[in-house]
Amino acid sequence: MKRSALAAFSRIIFIAIPILVSTAVSYAAERGETETMIRTMVPPVSPVAPKEEKKDTLTYETYCETSGVLQGSRTGYWEQLDNRFSYTHKNITSYFMFSDYKRFDDRDHTASFGTYINQPNYYTHLEVGFGWQTNYMYKLQTIAEYGHKLYKTLFWQVGYSYRAYLVGDTHIVYPGLIYYFGDNYIAGEWGVSWIESRDAANFGSVKGNFKITDFLQAWGGVAFGERLYDIYAIKSAKEAGYILFGGLTYNLYKGISMRAGYTYGAEKPKFIKRGVNFTLSVKF
């Protein structure tokens, strides 16, 4: 009797372990948009009045990133491809973006619509995005950001992002400062991420963009904190990590520019991401 009970228990364990491992793997990389948000290098505020161009501007931008990933004992690749179309009329820029994500063997797709309204002393940014056939990306995302002049070329800003995932909803609030000097800027922000039914996490970042010549710019930054990737779905204090990123922007021709960058990120207990990315932007 004891042997049969032990055998039955062994069968249950034998069946349950693969299920648990499969669940952990499927959760892996449920998120990662926090990393994308942190690495965004577009300065949201301009300290000077936007110039009204004689004609409106249409811009096409494509972004691709390939990353080698170590997740526990598992190795593989993450890939991302963005195609963005934007239209600028005076001080208003509206855009549509379609994104394709591949993480290990799973593939997700998202689409988003957004608008920037820029003024000499403030800016507003609104975005809504949708995901379909989602394995790890959000089903719905909304972003609301606002920035305002604080003193001379120093601006304060605050943002809020809501994301609905298959495993729960996420709320992120991130206030910060941005300082312009000449054609350069430095930005710093501190954020709080809260996942429903789980605890809150904190993170901070410092990044900047610097003009070297009329044709070349350098950009980069560092981020540190908790739940930057949220790979293992454990308490935030046990998911501490950091991200280093940087690159160059080269203006190839009037209205045509190219960016190339590198990213290194690590998060406890055992996750490492090394990636290269390229961007081509064309204005019409």
Disulfide bonds with the S-S distance in Angstrom:
none
